[in-house]
């Protein structure tokens, strides 16, 4: 997941944090390492992105149920 396009939905209540303050870079063997960026996801349009904006702090983490549904497609 790159830091590509950010969700354009107006309902930000559908935004979730997939991976808070970390990454899983191939450069470190895919291990979880700290990052100032967090992986984000919009449940409405399914757009993933990475951000270190202030809104990340007030965005809830994705629940296990939401993540399972997102992974199914």
C-alpha positions in Angstrom: 0.0 0.0 0.0 1.6 3.3 -1.1 0.8 6.8 0.1 -1.2 7.2 -3.1 -4.7 8.7 -3.4 -6.6 9.6 -0.4 -10.3 8.8 0.0 -12.7 11.5 -1.5 -15.7 10.4 0.5 -17.4 13.1 2.5 -18.4 10.7 5.4 -15.1 10.5 7.3 -16.8 8.4 10.0 -16.1 5.5 7.6 -12.3 6.0 7.9 -10.3 3.5 10.0 -6.7 3.0 10.9 -5.4 -0.3 9.6 -1.8 -0.1 11.0 -1.1 2.7 13.5 2.4 4.2 13.4 4.1 1.3 11.7 5.1 -0.3 8.4 6.0 -3.7 7.1 8.7 -2.8 4.6 10.4 -5.4 2.4 13.6 -3.6 3.3 13.4 -4.9 6.9 12.2 -8.4 6.0 8.5 -7.5 6.3 8.8 -7.1 10.0 6.7 -4.5 11.8 8.7 -1.3 12.5 7.7 2.1 13.9 6.7 4.8 11.5 5.3 8.3 11.8 2.8 7.2 9.1 -0.3 5.0 9.7 -2.2 2.8 7.2 -5.7 4.1 6.6 -8.8 2.7 5.0 -12.2 4.0 4.0 -14.8 1.3 4.6 -17.2 3.0 2.2 -15.0 3.2 -1.0 -12.3 0.7 0.1 -9.6 3.2 -0.7 -6.3 2.5 1.3 -3.7 5.2 1.9 -1.0 6.2 4.4 -1.0 9.4 6.4 0.7 11.1 9.3 -1.9 13.9 9.5 -3.4 15.0 12.8 -6.8 13.4 11.9 -5.2 9.9 12.4 -5.1 10.4 16.2 -8.9 10.7 16.3 -9.6 8.0 13.8 -10.6 4.6 15.3 -8.7 1.5 14.6 -10.4 -1.0 12.4 -12.2 -3.7 14.3 -11.4 -7.4 13.6 -14.9 -7.8 12.1 -14.4 -4.8 9.8 -10.9 -6.0 8.7 -12.2 -9.6 8.0 -15.0 -8.1 5.8 -12.5 -5.8 4.0 -10.0 -8.7 3.4 -12.8 -10.8 1.8 -13.4 -8.1 -0.8 
